[in-house]
């Protein structure tokens, strides 16, 4: 669920991109896409590796990690961030 809109989902394979290179710059959070999986089986549009995504603070999931071993950003077709989930946890 989206951290700032808890009754709306943010999770789906077609929206999910590994974004393991994440950092803060000038008081803002960012990640760079690191996902080299094939897009077609996931039914998602292509986002180039290295694309920098600004992560709004209200879209970061602080209460839960994930077991994939990857940070994941969930994006709309216009790169709007639905949510960002850090590595770790269950």
C-alpha positions as CSV (number, residue, x, y, z in Angstrom):
1,X,0.0,0.0,0.0
2,X,1.1,3.5,-0.6
3,X,2.7,5.1,2.5
4,X,0.8,8.4,2.1
5,X,-2.5,6.8,0.8
6,X,-2.7,3.6,2.8
7,X,-5.9,2.4,1.1
8,X,-4.3,2.5,-2.4
9,X,-2.0,-0.3,-3.7
10,X,1.4,0.5,-5.1
11,X,2.6,-3.0,-5.8
12,X,2.6,-4.8,-9.0
13,X,5.2,-6.4,-11.3
14,X,4.4,-4.0,-14.1
15,X,5.3,-1.0,-11.9
16,X,8.3,-2.4,-10.0
17,X,11.9,-1.6,-10.8
18,X,15.0,-2.5,-8.8
19,X,16.6,0.8,-7.7
20,X,19.5,-0.3,-5.5
21,X,21.6,2.8,-6.0
22,X,19.8,5.1,-3.6
23,X,21.1,8.2,-1.8
24,X,20.4,11.7,-0.5
25,X,21.4,14.9,-2.3
26,X,20.5,18.5,-1.4
27,X,18.0,17.2,1.2
28,X,16.1,15.0,-1.2
29,X,16.1,11.2,-1.7
30,X,17.0,9.7,-5.1
31,X,17.6,6.3,-6.6
32,X,19.0,5.2,-9.9
33,X,17.4,2.3,-11.8
34,X,19.5,-0.8,-11.6
35,X,17.0,-3.3,-13.0
36,X,18.3,-5.4,-15.8
37,X,15.3,-7.9,-15.9
38,X,13.5,-8.3,-19.2
39,X,10.5,-6.0,-19.4
40,X,8.1,-8.1,-21.5
41,X,7.5,-11.0,-19.1
42,X,6.7,-8.4,-16.4
43,X,4.4,-6.5,-18.8
44,X,6.1,-3.2,-18.0
45,X,7.5,-0.3,-20.0
46,X,11.3,0.0,-20.3
47,X,13.2,2.4,-18.0
48,X,16.9,2.7,-18.8
49,X,19.4,1.5,-16.2
50,X,20.9,4.6,-14.6
51,X,17.7,6.7,-14.8
52,X,17.6,8.9,-11.7
53,X,14.3,9.0,-9.9
54,X,13.6,11.5,-7.1
55,X,11.8,9.8,-4.3
56,X,9.3,12.1,-2.5
57,X,9.7,11.6,1.3
58,X,6.0,10.7,1.7
59,X,6.5,7.8,-0.7
60,X,9.2,6.0,1.3
61,X,7.9,2.9,3.1
62,X,9.6,3.2,6.5
63,X,7.6,0.5,8.3
64,X,8.5,-2.5,6.2
65,X,11.4,-3.8,4.2
66,X,11.2,-6.5,1.6
67,X,12.7,-9.9,1.2
68,X,13.9,-9.6,-2.5
69,X,17.4,-8.3,-1.7
70,X,16.7,-5.2,-3.8
71,X,15.3,-1.7,-3.1
72,X,12.3,-1.3,-5.3
73,X,10.6,1.8,-6.8
74,X,7.1,1.5,-8.1
75,X,6.5,3.9,-11.0
76,X,3.6,5.1,-13.1
77,X,4.0,5.4,-16.9
78,X,5.1,9.0,-16.3
79,X,7.7,8.0,-13.6
80,X,5.4,9.2,-10.8
81,X,6.6,7.4,-7.7
82,X,3.8,5.3,-6.2
83,X,6.2,4.1,-3.4
84,X,9.8,3.1,-2.6
85,X,10.6,0.1,-0.5
86,X,14.1,-0.3,0.9
87,X,15.9,-3.7,1.1
88,X,15.6,-6.0,4.1
89,X,12.9,-7.2,6.4
90,X,10.0,-9.5,5.5
